[in-house]
Amino acid sequence: MSRDFSRDFWEIITERLEPVNTLVVIDEAHNYACYQGCSPSNHMIEKTLREGRKWNLGVVLASQRVLDFSIDIRNNVNTVFFSKLQTPSDFEQLKNFVDLAGIRLETLSLLETREFFFAGLGNPLKYPMLIKVREVGGPSR
């Protein structure tokens, strides 16, 4: 998420004082939301996570390295989808900010392709929910 890109959204919000109805997806987010070396993108992501909901400005952070997210960013994430994790330390970090309700690292290793746990404020249940994303075929010709 470049600084100019996110700054433009905040300028629109400041000028119009109305929702922007936008969802920004940041793949490999650990490169933009990290502790050090990610400024100013990490500050803009944090601001968007913290204040964007009231303006219908959302952010999806896609990463396999939750450990690399800054603490301020992790503290403002409210819904998490997770599957197999790369390392036990990633699992331990995830446990620090999501109630895993008894899910163990061994359980994650049994997940198949397109299977995820869904936890946090976006989940209507108190405990993580296992979901399977169906395969979508290519466009018919």
N, CA, C and O atoms as CSV, one atom per row, in Angstrom:
chain,resi,resn,atom,element,x,y,z
A,1,MET,N,N,0.874,-1.171,0.000
A,1,MET,CA,C,0.000,0.000,0.000
A,1,MET,C,C,0.907,1.215,0.000
A,1,MET,O,O,1.524,1.534,1.016
A,2,SER,N,N,0.988,1.880,-1.113
A,2,SER,CA,C,1.897,3.020,-1.161
A,2,SER,C,C,1.334,4.163,-0.331
A,2,SER,O,O,0.124,4.284,-0.141
A,3,ARG,N,N,2.222,4.976,0.145
A,3,ARG,CA,C,1.806,6.114,0.965
A,3,ARG,C,C,0.872,7.019,0.184
A,3,ARG,O,O,-0.135,7.478,0.723
A,4,ASP,N,N,1.188,7.283,-1.081
A,4,ASP,CA,C,0.350,8.178,-1.881
A,4,ASP,C,C,-1.048,7.605,-2.078
A,4,ASP,O,O,-2.043,8.326,-2.002
A,5,PHE,N,N,-1.111,6.308,-2.330
A,5,PHE,CA,C,-2.391,5.637,-2.550
A,5,PHE,C,C,-3.293,5.774,-1.327
A,5,PHE,O,O,-4.445,6.191,-1.447
A,6,SER,N,N,-2.775,5.426,-0.161
A,6,SER,CA,C,-3.588,5.501,1.049
A,6,SER,C,C,-3.834,6.942,1.478
A,6,SER,O,O,-4.898,7.271,2.003
A,7,ARG,N,N,-2.853,7.787,1.251
A,7,ARG,CA,C,-3.039,9.204,1.595
A,7,ARG,C,C,-4.161,9.801,0.757
A,7,ARG,O,O,-4.931,10.625,1.250
A,8,ASP,N,N,-4.260,9.392,-0.513
A,8,ASP,CA,C,-5.344,9.882,-1.371
A,8,ASP,C,C,-6.713,9.523,-0.811
A,8,ASP,O,O,-7.626,10.348,-0.823
A,9,PHE,N,N,-6.859,8.289,-0.317
A,9,PHE,CA,C,-8.133,7.895,0.291
A,9,PHE,C,C,-8.463,8.778,1.485
A,9,PHE,O,O,-9.596,9.235,1.634
A,10,TRP,N,N,-7.472,9.016,2.333
A,10,TRP,CA,C,-7.726,9.835,3.517
A,10,TRP,C,C,-8.015,11.284,3.149
A,10,TRP,O,O,-8.779,11.947,3.850
A,11,GLU,N,N,-7.427,11.794,2.070
A,11,GLU,CA,C,-7.761,13.154,1.612
A,11,GLU,C,C,-9.202,13.222,1.122
A,11,GLU,O,O,-9.904,14.194,1.400
A,12,ILE,N,N,-9.648,12.206,0.401
A,12,ILE,CA,C,-11.042,12.145,-0.061
A,12,ILE,C,C,-11.978,12.110,1.136
A,12,ILE,O,O,-12.976,12.830,1.160
A,13,ILE,N,N,-11.675,11.295,2.115
A,13,ILE,CA,C,-12.515,11.200,3.317
A,13,ILE,C,C,-12.560,12.535,4.042
A,13,ILE,O,O,-13.630,12.979,4.457
A,14,THR,N,N,-11.409,13.181,4.198
A,14,THR,CA,C,-11.346,14.466,4.900
A,14,THR,C,C,-12.139,15.547,4.171
A,14,THR,O,O,-12.821,16.353,4.804
A,15,GLU,N,N,-12.052,15.565,2.842
A,15,GLU,CA,C,-12.758,16.578,2.059
A,15,GLU,C,C,-14.264,16.349,2.027
A,15,GLU,O,O,-15.039,17.286,2.218
A,16,ARG,N,N,-14.680,15.110,1.787
A,16,ARG,CA,C,-16.103,14.812,1.569
A,16,ARG,C,C,-16.850,14.420,2.840
A,16,ARG,O,O,-18.068,14.577,2.922
A,17,LEU,N,N,-16.121,13.914,3.823
A,17,LEU,CA,C,-16.727,13.415,5.068
A,17,LEU,C,C,-17.864,12.433,4.786
A,17,LEU,O,O,-18.938,12.493,5.385
A,18,GLU,N,N,-17.582,11.526,3.849
A,18,GLU,CA,C,-18.548,10.487,3.520
A,18,GLU,C,C,-17.804,9.181,3.233
A,18,GLU,O,O,-16.627,9.200,2.872
A,19,PRO,N,N,-18.489,8.053,3.394
A,19,PRO,CA,C,-17.845,6.757,3.172
A,19,PRO,C,C,-17.297,6.611,1.755
A,19,PRO,O,O,-17.857,7.145,0.797
A,20,VAL,N,N,-16.188,5.876,1.644
A,20,VAL,CA,C,-15.583,5.642,0.329
A,20,VAL,C,C,-15.910,4.249,-0.206
A,20,VAL,O,O,-15.624,3.954,-1.366
A,21,ASN,N,N,-16.502,3.395,0.617
A,21,ASN,CA,C,-16.936,2.054,0.201
A,21,ASN,C,C,-15.866,1.319,-0.608
A,21,ASN,O,O,-16.089,0.922,-1.752
A,22,THR,N,N,-14.703,1.150,0.017
A,22,THR,CA,C,-13.566,0.550,-0.666
A,22,THR,C,C,-12.885,-0.479,0.228
A,22,THR,O,O,-12.738,-0.280,1.433
A,23,LEU,N,N,-12.480,-1.564,-0.380
A,23,LEU,CA,C,-11.692,-2.585,0.304
A,23,LEU,C,C,-10.361,-2.699,-0.428
A,23,LEU,O,O,-10.329,-2.974,-1.627
A,24,VAL,N,N,-9.277,-2.490,0.285
A,24,VAL,CA,C,-7.935,-2.560,-0.273
A,24,VAL,C,C,-7.332,-3.905,0.139
A,24,VAL,O,O,-7.351,-4.260,1.318
A,25,VAL,N,N,-6.799,-4.649,-0.827
A,25,VAL,CA,C,-6.149,-5.924,-0.553
A,25,VAL,C,C,-4.645,-5.744,-0.719
A,25,VAL,O,O,-4.171,-5.290,-1.760
A,26,ILE,N,N,-3.906,-6.107,0.321
A,26,ILE,CA,C,-2.451,-5.981,0.297
A,26,ILE,C,C,-1.857,-7.376,0.423
A,26,ILE,O,O,-1.854,-7.968,1.502
A,27,ASP,N,N,-1.353,-7.894,-0.692
A,27,ASP,CA,C,-0.721,-9.205,-0.682
A,27,ASP,C,C,0.722,-9.043,-0.207
A,27,ASP,O,O,1.322,-7.980,-0.373
A,28,GLU,N,N,1.274,-10.101,0.385
A,28,GLU,CA,C,2.622,-10.053,0.967
A,28,GLU,C,C,2.718,-8.872,1.937
A,28,GLU,O,O,3.700,-8.128,1.938
A,29,ALA,N,N,1.685,-8.718,2.755
A,29,ALA,CA,C,1.539,-7.552,3.625
A,29,ALA,C,C,2.674,-7.401,4.638
A,29,ALA,O,O,2.921,-6.296,5.121
A,30,HIS,N,N,3.354,-8.473,4.959
A,30,HIS,CA,C,4.479,-8.373,5.903
A,30,HIS,C,C,5.574,-7.443,5.376
A,30,HIS,O,O,6.395,-6.952,6.151
A,31,ASN,N,N,5.589,-7.202,4.070
A,31,ASN,CA,C,6.561,-6.267,3.493
A,31,ASN,C,C,6.163,-4.807,3.679
A,31,ASN,O,O,6.987,-3.916,3.478
A,32,TYR,N,N,4.917,-4.550,4.059
A,32,TYR,CA,C,4.405,-3.183,4.181
A,32,TYR,C,C,3.918,-2.870,5.595
A,32,TYR,O,O,3.682,-1.709,5.928
A,33,ALA,N,N,3.766,-3.906,6.431
A,33,ALA,CA,C,3.182,-3.736,7.759
A,33,ALA,C,C,4.142,-4.193,8.859
A,33,ALA,O,O,3.708,-4.598,9.937
A,34,CYS,N,N,5.416,-4.128,8.589
A,34,CYS,CA,C,6.409,-4.677,9.515
A,34,CYS,C,C,6.829,-3.676,10.583
A,34,CYS,O,O,6.424,-2.514,10.574
A,35,TYR,N,N,7.663,-4.172,11.512
A,35,TYR,CA,C,8.168,-3.345,12.610
A,35,TYR,C,C,9.083,-2.235,12.124
A,35,TYR,O,O,8.888,-1.065,12.453
A,36,GLN,N,N,10.083,-2.613,11.339
A,36,GLN,CA,C,11.087,-1.648,10.910
A,36,GLN,C,C,11.260,-1.708,9.403
A,36,GLN,O,O,11.152,-2.773,8.795
A,37,GLY,N,N,11.528,-0.561,8.811
A,37,GLY,CA,C,11.812,-0.508,7.392
A,37,GLY,C,C,10.581,-0.442,6.506
A,37,GLY,O,O,10.699,-0.519,5.283
A,38,CYS,N,N,9.421,-0.303,7.088
A,38,CYS,CA,C,8.187,-0.250,6.296
A,38,CYS,C,C,7.518,1.120,6.336
A,38,CYS,O,O,6.433,1.300,5.784
A,39,SER,N,N,8.150,2.065,6.977
A,39,SER,CA,C,7.557,3.396,7.071
A,39,SER,C,C,7.618,4.062,5.703
A,39,SER,O,O,8.619,3.890,5.008
A,40,PRO,N,N,6.638,4.788,5.292
A,40,PRO,CA,C,5.419,5.179,5.985
A,40,PRO,C,C,4.234,4.229,5.787
A,40,PRO,O,O,3.164,4.462,6.349
A,41,SER,N,N,4.408,3.156,4.992
A,41,SER,CA,C,3.250,2.303,4.697
A,41,SER,C,C,2.660,1.683,5.960
A,41,SER,O,O,1.439,1.580,6.079
A,42,ASN,N,N,3.512,1.265,6.914
A,42,ASN,CA,C,2.965,0.646,8.115
A,42,ASN,C,C,2.105,1.625,8.913
A,42,ASN,O,O,1.121,1.211,9.527
A,43,HIS,N,N,2.448,2.892,8.919
A,43,HIS,CA,C,1.648,3.890,9.640
A,43,HIS,C,C,0.302,4.122,8.947
A,43,HIS,O,O,-0.726,4.279,9.606
A,44,MET,N,N,0.322,4.142,7.625
A,44,MET,CA,C,-0.936,4.343,6.887
A,44,MET,C,C,-1.842,3.117,7.016
A,44,MET,O,O,-3.060,3.262,7.113
A,45,ILE,N,N,-1.264,1.913,7.017
A,45,ILE,CA,C,-2.057,0.700,7.206
A,45,ILE,C,C,-2.670,0.705,8.594
A,45,ILE,O,O,-3.854,0.405,8.753
A,46,GLU,N,N,-1.879,1.041,9.596
A,46,GLU,CA,C,-2.396,1.084,10.964
A,46,GLU,C,C,-3.554,2.089,11.079
A,46,GLU,O,O,-4.583,1.788,11.685
A,47,LYS,N,N,-3.384,3.257,10.507
A,47,LYS,CA,C,-4.451,4.267,10.560
A,47,LYS,C,C,-5.716,3.739,9.880
A,47,LYS,O,O,-6.821,3.932,10.386
A,48,THR,N,N,-5.555,3.084,8.756
A,48,THR,CA,C,-6.710,2.554,8.033
A,48,THR,C,C,-7.389,1.454,8.839
A,48,THR,O,O,-8.618,1.409,8.901
A,49,LEU,N,N,-6.614,0.568,9.456
A,49,LEU,CA,C,-7.195,-0.479,10.292
A,49,LEU,C,C,-7.938,0.118,11.490
A,49,LEU,O,O,-9.007,-0.358,11.870
A,50,ARG,N,N,-7.362,1.153,12.071
A,50,ARG,CA,C,-7.913,1.764,13.279
A,50,ARG,C,C,-9.135,2.638,12.991
A,50,ARG,O,O,-10.107,2.606,13.746
A,51,GLU,N,N,-9.097,3.416,11.912
A,51,GLU,CA,C,-10.126,4.426,11.672
A,51,GLU,C,C,-10.964,4.199,10.421
A,51,GLU,O,O,-11.998,4.842,10.244
A,52,GLY,N,N,-10.531,3.296,9.558
A,52,GLY,CA,C,-11.180,3.150,8.259
A,52,GLY,C,C,-12.599,2.607,8.297
A,52,GLY,O,O,-13.406,2.934,7.427
A,53,ARG,N,N,-12.922,1.773,9.303
A,53,ARG,CA,C,-14.249,1.140,9.342
A,53,ARG,C,C,-15.382,2.153,9.305
A,53,ARG,O,O,-16.390,1.936,8.633
A,54,LYS,N,N,-15.223,3.257,10.023
A,54,LYS,CA,C,-16.311,4.242,10.067
A,54,LYS,C,C,-16.513,4.947,8.725
A,54,LYS,O,O,-17.531,5.609,8.519
A,55,TRP,N,N,-15.544,4.806,7.811
A,55,TRP,CA,C,-15.647,5.413,6.483
A,55,TRP,C,C,-15.799,4.343,5.400
A,55,TRP,O,O,-15.641,4.633,4.214
A,56,ASN,N,N,-16.101,3.125,5.800
A,56,ASN,CA,C,-16.213,1.987,4.875
A,56,ASN,C,C,-14.955,1.832,4.028
A,56,ASN,O,O,-15.021,1.548,2.832
A,57,LEU,N,N,-13.824,2.022,4.667
A,57,LEU,CA,C,-12.523,1.784,4.054
A,57,LEU,C,C,-11.903,0.623,4.809
A,57,LEU,O,O,-11.501,0.771,5.963
A,58,GLY,N,N,-11.823,-0.530,4.162
A,58,GLY,CA,C,-11.301,-1.726,4.809
A,58,GLY,C,C,-10.004,-2.168,4.183
A,58,GLY,O,O,-9.643,-1.754,3.082
A,59,VAL,N,N,-9.310,-3.022,4.914
A,59,VAL,CA,C,-8.030,-3.543,4.445
A,59,VAL,C,C,-7.989,-5.046,4.689
A,59,VAL,O,O,-8.325,-5.515,5.777
A,60,VAL,N,N,-7.580,-5.795,3.677
A,60,VAL,CA,C,-7.279,-7.213,3.823
A,60,VAL,C,C,-5.764,-7.334,3.734
A,60,VAL,O,O,-5.153,-6.957,2.734
A,61,LEU,N,N,-5.170,-7.868,4.797
A,61,LEU,CA,C,-3.730,-8.095,4.817
A,61,LEU,C,C,-3.493,-9.583,4.582
A,61,LEU,O,O,-3.852,-10.407,5.423
A,62,ALA,N,N,-2.900,-9.928,3.466
A,62,ALA,CA,C,-2.606,-11.325,3.136
A,62,ALA,C,C,-1.115,-11.566,3.341
A,62,ALA,O,O,-0.275,-10.884,2.754
A,63,SER,N,N,-0.800,-12.555,4.190
A,63,SER,CA,C,0.589,-12.820,4.493
A,63,SER,C,C,0.745,-14.213,5.067
A,63,SER,O,O,-0.179,-14.754,5.675
A,64,GLN,N,N,1.907,-14.785,4.872
A,64,GLN,CA,C,2.252,-16.038,5.532
A,64,GLN,C,C,3.165,-15.781,6.714
A,64,GLN,O,O,3.628,-16.726,7.352
A,65,ARG,N,N,3.431,-14.526,7.016
A,65,ARG,CA,C,4.378,-14.173,8.078
A,65,ARG,C,C,3.752,-13.206,9.081
A,65,ARG,O,O,4.164,-12.050,9.177
A,66,VAL,N,N,2.776,-13.675,9.810
A,66,VAL,CA,C,2.108,-12.836,10.806
A,66,VAL,C,C,3.098,-12.330,11.850
A,66,VAL,O,O,2.904,-11.259,12.425
A,67,LEU,N,N,4.139,-13.085,12.091
A,67,LEU,CA,C,5.164,-12.702,13.054
A,67,LEU,C,C,5.808,-11.364,12.696
A,67,LEU,O,O,6.228,-10.621,13.584
A,68,ASP,N,N,5.887,-11.053,11.401
A,68,ASP,CA,C,6.552,-9.832,10.959
A,68,ASP,C,C,5.688,-8.580,11.047
A,68,ASP,O,O,6.204,-7.473,10.893
A,69,PHE,N,N,4.383,-8.725,11.290
A,69,PHE,CA,C,3.513,-7.546,11.423
A,69,PHE,C,C,3.897,-6.779,12.691
A,69,PHE,O,O,4.244,-7.376,13.709
A,70,SER,N,N,3.828,-5.457,12.613
A,70,SER,CA,C,4.092,-4.663,13.809
A,70,SER,C,C,2.987,-4.918,14.837
A,70,SER,O,O,1.865,-5.280,14.483
A,71,ILE,N,N,3.317,-4.727,16.085
A,71,ILE,CA,C,2.346,-4.948,17.164
A,71,ILE,C,C,1.146,-4.033,16.994
A,71,ILE,O,O,0.013,-4.467,17.202
A,72,ASP,N,N,1.366,-2.779,16.622
A,72,ASP,CA,C,0.253,-1.835,16.450
A,72,ASP,C,C,-0.697,-2.295,15.350
A,72,ASP,O,O,-1.908,-2.103,15.461
A,73,ILE,N,N,-0.175,-2.885,14.315
A,73,ILE,CA,C,-1.031,-3.395,13.240
A,73,ILE,C,C,-1.784,-4.621,13.725
A,73,ILE,O,O,-2.992,-4.725,13.515
A,74,ARG,N,N,-1.088,-5.555,14.372
A,74,ARG,CA,C,-1.774,-6.746,14.893
A,74,ARG,C,C,-2.873,-6.379,15.876
A,74,ARG,O,O,-3.921,-7.025,15.901
A,75,ASN,N,N,-2.651,-5.361,16.677
A,75,ASN,CA,C,-3.652,-4.952,17.665
A,75,ASN,C,C,-4.908,-4.366,17.033
A,75,ASN,O,O,-5.943,-4.277,17.694
A,76,ASN,N,N,-4.839,-3.970,15.784
A,76,ASN,CA,C,-5.994,-3.372,15.116
A,76,ASN,C,C,-6.661,-4.294,14.099
A,76,ASN,O,O,-7.640,-3.904,13.462
A,77,VAL,N,N,-6.146,-5.505,13.941
A,77,VAL,CA,C,-6.786,-6.495,13.073
A,77,VAL,C,C,-7.978,-7.057,13.839
A,77,VAL,O,O,-7.849,-7.414,15.009
A,78,ASN,N,N,-9.148,-7.139,13.183
A,78,ASN,CA,C,-10.303,-7.635,13.932
A,78,ASN,C,C,-10.850,-8.969,13.430
A,78,ASN,O,O,-11.648,-9.592,14.130
A,79,THR,N,N,-10.456,-9.425,12.260
A,79,THR,CA,C,-10.902,-10.718,11.748
A,79,THR,C,C,-9.722,-11.396,11.064
A,79,THR,O,O,-8.962,-10.758,10.335
A,80,VAL,N,N,-9.578,-12.696,11.308
A,80,VAL,CA,C,-8.425,-13.420,10.785
A,80,VAL,C,C,-8.894,-14.699,10.098
A,80,VAL,O,O,-9.719,-15.437,10.637
A,81,PHE,N,N,-8.359,-14.956,8.902
A,81,PHE,CA,C,-8.495,-16.238,8.213
A,81,PHE,C,C,-7.108,-16.852,8.232
A,81,PHE,O,O,-6.139,-16.201,7.842
A,82,PHE,N,N,-6.997,-18.093,8.678
A,82,PHE,CA,C,-5.688,-18.720,8.692
A,82,PHE,C,C,-5.797,-20.197,8.364
A,82,PHE,O,O,-6.810,-20.848,8.622
A,83,SER,N,N,-4.722,-20.698,7.788
A,83,SER,CA,C,-4.633,-22.093,7.382
A,83,SER,C,C,-3.310,-22.621,7.891
A,83,SER,O,O,-2.898,-22.302,9.006
A,84,LYS,N,N,-2.652,-23.413,7.096
A,84,LYS,CA,C,-1.342,-23.916,7.493
A,84,LYS,C,C,-0.396,-22.740,7.702
A,84,LYS,O,O,-0.402,-21.776,6.937
A,85,LEU,N,N,0.404,-22.834,8.739
A,85,LEU,CA,C,1.377,-21.790,9.032
A,85,LEU,C,C,2.772,-22.338,8.781
A,85,LEU,O,O,3.002,-23.545,8.860
A,86,GLN,N,N,3.699,-21.438,8.477
A,86,GLN,CA,C,5.048,-21.875,8.109
A,86,GLN,C,C,5.849,-22.417,9.286
A,86,GLN,O,O,6.589,-23.390,9.136
A,87,THR,N,N,5.709,-21.801,10.450
A,87,THR,CA,C,6.548,-22.197,11.585
A,87,THR,C,C,5.736,-22.249,12.874
A,87,THR,O,O,4.693,-21.603,12.973
A,88,PRO,N,N,6.200,-23.008,13.859
A,88,PRO,CA,C,5.546,-23.001,15.176
A,88,PRO,C,C,5.505,-21.610,15.796
A,88,PRO,O,O,4.561,-21.279,16.514
A,89,SER,N,N,6.524,-20.791,15.523
A,89,SER,CA,C,6.512,-19.431,16.093
A,89,SER,C,C,5.377,-18.598,15.497
A,89,SER,O,O,4.820,-17.745,16.187
A,90,ASP,N,N,5.022,-18.829,14.223
A,90,ASP,CA,C,3.866,-18.137,13.645
A,90,ASP,C,C,2.593,-18.516,14.402
A,90,ASP,O,O,1.748,-17.663,14.674
A,91,PHE,N,N,2.462,-19.790,14.737
A,91,PHE,CA,C,1.306,-20.263,15.490
A,91,PHE,C,C,1.259,-19.600,16.867
A,91,PHE,O,O,0.198,-19.165,17.316
A,92,GLU,N,N,2.400,-19.527,17.528
A,92,GLU,CA,C,2.455,-18.901,18.856
A,92,GLU,C,C,2.069,-17.427,18.776
A,92,GLU,O,O,1.352,-16.930,19.644
A,93,GLN,N,N,2.533,-16.725,17.749
A,93,GLN,CA,C,2.181,-15.322,17.582
A,93,GLN,C,C,0.685,-15.161,17.328
A,93,GLN,O,O,0.051,-14.256,17.869
A,94,LEU,N,N,0.131,-16.034,16.512
A,94,LEU,CA,C,-1.299,-15.984,16.219
A,94,LEU,C,C,-2.102,-16.184,17.500
A,94,LEU,O,O,-3.115,-15.515,17.705
A,95,LYS,N,N,-1.665,-17.086,18.353
A,95,LYS,CA,C,-2.349,-17.332,19.630
A,95,LYS,C,C,-2.347,-16.098,20.513
A,95,LYS,O,O,-3.231,-15.939,21.355
A,96,ASN,N,N,-1.371,-15.229,20.334
A,96,ASN,CA,C,-1.283,-14.023,21.160
A,96,ASN,C,C,-2.372,-13.002,20.859
A,96,ASN,O,O,-2.690,-12.177,21.715
A,97,PHE,N,N,-2.949,-13.041,19.659
A,97,PHE,CA,C,-3.970,-12.037,19.364
A,97,PHE,C,C,-5.276,-12.587,18.828
A,97,PHE,O,O,-6.169,-11.810,18.487
A,98,VAL,N,N,-5.420,-13.920,18.741
A,98,VAL,CA,C,-6.679,-14.545,18.323
A,98,VAL,C,C,-6.980,-15.685,19.282
A,98,VAL,O,O,-6.099,-16.492,19.581
A,99,ASP,N,N,-8.217,-15.761,19.768
A,99,ASP,CA,C,-8.620,-16.875,20.620
A,99,ASP,C,C,-8.764,-18.110,19.744
A,99,ASP,O,O,-9.708,-18.215,18.961
A,100,LEU,N,N,-7.834,-19.039,19.875
A,100,LEU,CA,C,-7.837,-20.228,19.033
A,100,LEU,C,C,-8.696,-21.357,19.594
A,100,LEU,O,O,-8.874,-22.380,18.931
A,101,ALA,N,N,-9.221,-21.193,20.784
A,101,ALA,CA,C,-10.198,-22.116,21.369
A,101,ALA,C,C,-9.820,-23.582,21.205
A,101,ALA,O,O,-10.643,-24.395,20.784
A,102,GLY,N,N,-8.595,-23.914,21.531
A,102,GLY,CA,C,-8.189,-25.315,21.510
A,102,GLY,C,C,-7.599,-25.810,20.205
A,102,GLY,O,O,-7.169,-26.961,20.135
A,103,ILE,N,N,-7.561,-24.987,19.170
A,103,ILE,CA,C,-6.921,-25.415,17.919
A,103,ILE,C,C,-5.426,-25.550,18.172
A,103,ILE,O,O,-4.801,-24.668,18.761
A,104,ARG,N,N,-4.870,-26.651,17.726
A,104,ARG,CA,C,-3.439,-26.898,17.911
A,104,ARG,C,C,-2.725,-26.847,16.557
A,104,ARG,O,O,-3.346,-26.981,15.503
A,105,LEU,N,N,-1.431,-26.653,16.614
A,105,LEU,CA,C,-0.613,-26.602,15.406
A,105,LEU,C,C,-0.784,-27.870,14.578
A,105,LEU,O,O,-0.791,-27.817,13.348
A,106,GLU,N,N,-0.922,-29.005,15.248
A,106,GLU,CA,C,-1.097,-30.276,14.538
A,106,GLU,C,C,-2.395,-30.274,13.725
A,106,GLU,O,O,-2.456,-30.857,12.642
A,107,THR,N,N,-3.414,-29.623,14.247
A,107,THR,CA,C,-4.697,-29.536,13.539
A,107,THR,C,C,-4.521,-28.763,12.234
A,107,THR,O,O,-5.068,-29.147,11.200
A,108,LEU,N,N,-3.768,-27.690,12.285
A,108,LEU,CA,C,-3.552,-26.882,11.079
A,108,LEU,C,C,-2.832,-27.671,10.003
A,108,LEU,O,O,-3.087,-27.476,8.814
A,109,SER,N,N,-1.933,-28.562,10.407
A,109,SER,CA,C,-1.195,-29.338,9.411
A,109,SER,C,C,-2.096,-30.323,8.665
A,109,SER,O,O,-1.724,-30.807,7.595
A,110,LEU,N,N,-3.276,-30.626,9.215
A,110,LEU,CA,C,-4.212,-31.553,8.570
A,110,LEU,C,C,-5.153,-30.873,7.579
A,110,LEU,O,O,-5.876,-31.545,6.843
A,111,LEU,N,N,-5.143,-29.538,7.560
A,111,LEU,CA,C,-6.048,-28.825,6.657
A,111,LEU,C,C,-5.674,-29.096,5.204
A,111,LEU,O,O,-4.500,-29.224,4.855
A,112,GLU,N,N,-6.689,-29.178,4.383
A,112,GLU,CA,C,-6.473,-29.412,2.962
A,112,GLU,C,C,-6.515,-28.092,2.198
A,112,GLU,O,O,-6.763,-27.035,2.779
A,113,THR,N,N,-6.274,-28.160,0.905
A,113,THR,CA,C,-6.314,-26.984,0.048
A,113,THR,C,C,-7.668,-26.290,0.192
A,113,THR,O,O,-8.707,-26.949,0.206
A,114,ARG,N,N,-7.656,-24.982,0.296
A,114,ARG,CA,C,-8.840,-24.124,0.396
A,114,ARG,C,C,-9.592,-24.272,1.721
A,114,ARG,O,O,-10.747,-23.855,1.808
A,115,GLU,N,N,-8.978,-24.849,2.748
A,115,GLU,CA,C,-9.590,-24.921,4.071
A,115,GLU,C,C,-8.908,-23.912,5.001
A,115,GLU,O,O,-7.681,-23.831,5.061
A,116,PHE,N,N,-9.726,-23.150,5.719
A,116,PHE,CA,C,-9.240,-22.085,6.590
A,116,PHE,C,C,-10.055,-22.057,7.869
A,116,PHE,O,O,-11.198,-22.511,7.912
A,117,PHE,N,N,-9.441,-21.515,8.906
A,117,PHE,CA,C,-10.191,-21.151,10.098
A,117,PHE,C,C,-10.497,-19.664,10.009
A,117,PHE,O,O,-9.707,-18.884,9.477
A,118,PHE,N,N,-11.636,-19.290,10.529
A,118,PHE,CA,C,-12.148,-17.923,10.501
A,118,PHE,C,C,-12.401,-17.531,11.953
A,118,PHE,O,O,-13.204,-18.175,12.629
A,119,ALA,N,N,-11.733,-16.489,12.444
A,119,ALA,CA,C,-11.854,-16.090,13.841
A,119,ALA,C,C,-11.867,-14.573,13.958
A,119,ALA,O,O,-11.414,-13.864,13.059
A,120,GLY,N,N,-12.388,-14.092,15.066
A,120,GLY,CA,C,-12.378,-12.663,15.339
A,120,GLY,C,C,-13.755,-12.049,15.253
A,120,GLY,O,O,-14.764,-12.754,15.270
A,121,LEU,N,N,-13.795,-10.724,15.159
A,121,LEU,CA,C,-15.054,-9.979,15.198
A,121,LEU,C,C,-15.981,-10.287,14.031
A,121,LEU,O,O,-17.200,-10.214,14.183
A,122,GLY,N,N,-15.434,-10.627,12.873
A,122,GLY,CA,C,-16.270,-10.933,11.720
A,122,GLY,C,C,-16.965,-12.276,11.822
A,122,GLY,O,O,-17.879,-12.557,11.047
A,123,ASN,N,N,-16.552,-13.105,12.757
A,123,ASN,CA,C,-17.128,-14.425,12.967
A,123,ASN,C,C,-18.226,-14.313,14.026
A,123,ASN,O,O,-17.950,-13.883,15.147
A,124,PRO,N,N,-19.452,-14.686,13.699
A,124,PRO,CA,C,-20.543,-14.549,14.677
A,124,PRO,C,C,-20.429,-15.526,15.847
A,124,PRO,O,O,-21.105,-15.350,16.861
A,125,LEU,N,N,-19.600,-16.536,15.725
A,125,LEU,CA,C,-19.418,-17.508,16.800
A,125,LEU,C,C,-18.239,-17.095,17.677
A,125,LEU,O,O,-17.367,-16.342,17.242
A,126,LYS,N,N,-18.219,-17.582,18.891
A,126,LYS,CA,C,-17.132,-17.243,19.804
A,126,LYS,C,C,-15.838,-17.965,19.438
A,126,LYS,O,O,-14.746,-17.475,19.726
A,127,TYR,N,N,-15.962,-19.124,18.806
A,127,TYR,CA,C,-14.813,-19.954,18.506
A,127,TYR,C,C,-14.495,-19.930,17.017
A,127,TYR,O,O,-15.382,-19.682,16.200
A,128,PRO,N,N,-13.229,-20.187,16.652
A,128,PRO,CA,C,-12.882,-20.228,15.232
A,128,PRO,C,C,-13.747,-21.240,14.475
A,128,PRO,O,O,-14.043,-22.323,14.979
A,129,MET,N,N,-14.134,-20.874,13.286
A,129,MET,CA,C,-14.992,-21.697,12.449
A,129,MET,C,C,-14.156,-22.200,11.266
A,129,MET,O,O,-13.441,-21.428,10.627
A,130,LEU,N,N,-14.257,-23.509,10.982
A,130,LEU,CA,C,-13.561,-24.084,9.843
A,130,LEU,C,C,-14.416,-23.874,8.603
A,130,LEU,O,O,-15.596,-24.225,8.589
A,131,ILE,N,N,-13.819,-23.300,7.559
A,131,ILE,CA,C,-14.548,-23.084,6.309
A,131,ILE,C,C,-13.750,-23.691,5.161
A,131,ILE,O,O,-12.523,-23.773,5.213
A,132,LYS,N,N,-14.455,-24.106,4.145
A,132,LYS,CA,C,-13.813,-24.603,2.932
A,132,LYS,C,C,-14.307,-23.750,1.774
A,132,LYS,O,O,-15.510,-23.610,1.554
A,133,VAL,N,N,-13.378,-23.195,1.053
A,133,VAL,CA,C,-13.697,-22.354,-0.097
A,133,VAL,C,C,-13.827,-23.275,-1.301
A,133,VAL,O,O,-12.916,-24.041,-1.616
A,134,ARG,N,N,-14.957,-23.191,-1.960
A,134,ARG,CA,C,-15.153,-24.079,-3.105
A,134,ARG,C,C,-14.292,-23.627,-4.282
A,134,ARG,O,O,-13.948,-22.453,-4.416
A,135,GLU,N,N,-13.966,-24.571,-5.105
A,135,GLU,CA,C,-13.164,-24.277,-6.288
A,135,GLU,C,C,-14.043,-23.609,-7.325
A,135,GLU,O,O,-15.166,-24.041,-7.586
A,136,VAL,N,N,-13.523,-22.570,-7.900
A,136,VAL,CA,C,-14.265,-21.857,-8.935
A,136,VAL,C,C,-13.554,-22.101,-10.256
A,136,VAL,O,O,-12.357,-21.843,-10.389
A,137,GLY,N,N,-14.305,-22.603,-11.232
A,137,GLY,CA,C,-13.716,-22.875,-12.539
A,137,GLY,C,C,-13.494,-21.598,-13.317
A,137,GLY,O,O,-13.985,-20.531,-12.949
A,138,GLY,N,N,-12.761,-21.720,-14.376
A,138,GLY,CA,C,-12.509,-20.576,-15.246
A,138,GLY,C,C,-13.763,-20.203,-16.010
A,138,GLY,O,O,-14.755,-20.930,-15.955
A,139,PRO,N,N,-13.742,-19.095,-16.718
A,139,PRO,CA,C,-14.917,-18.651,-17.468
A,139,PRO,C,C,-15.276,-19.659,-18.583
A,139,PRO,O,O,-14.404,-20.206,-19.258
A,140,SER,N,N,-16.547,-19.873,-18.739
A,140,SER,CA,C,-16.965,-20.786,-19.819
A,140,SER,C,C,-16.829,-20.083,-21.159
A,140,SER,O,O,-16.939,-18.860,-21.249
A,141,ARG,N,N,-16.590,-20.863,-22.184
A,141,ARG,CA,C,-16.362,-20.264,-23.512
A,141,ARG,C,C,-17.509,-20.533,-24.421
A,141,ARG,O,O,-17.495,-20.108,-25.576
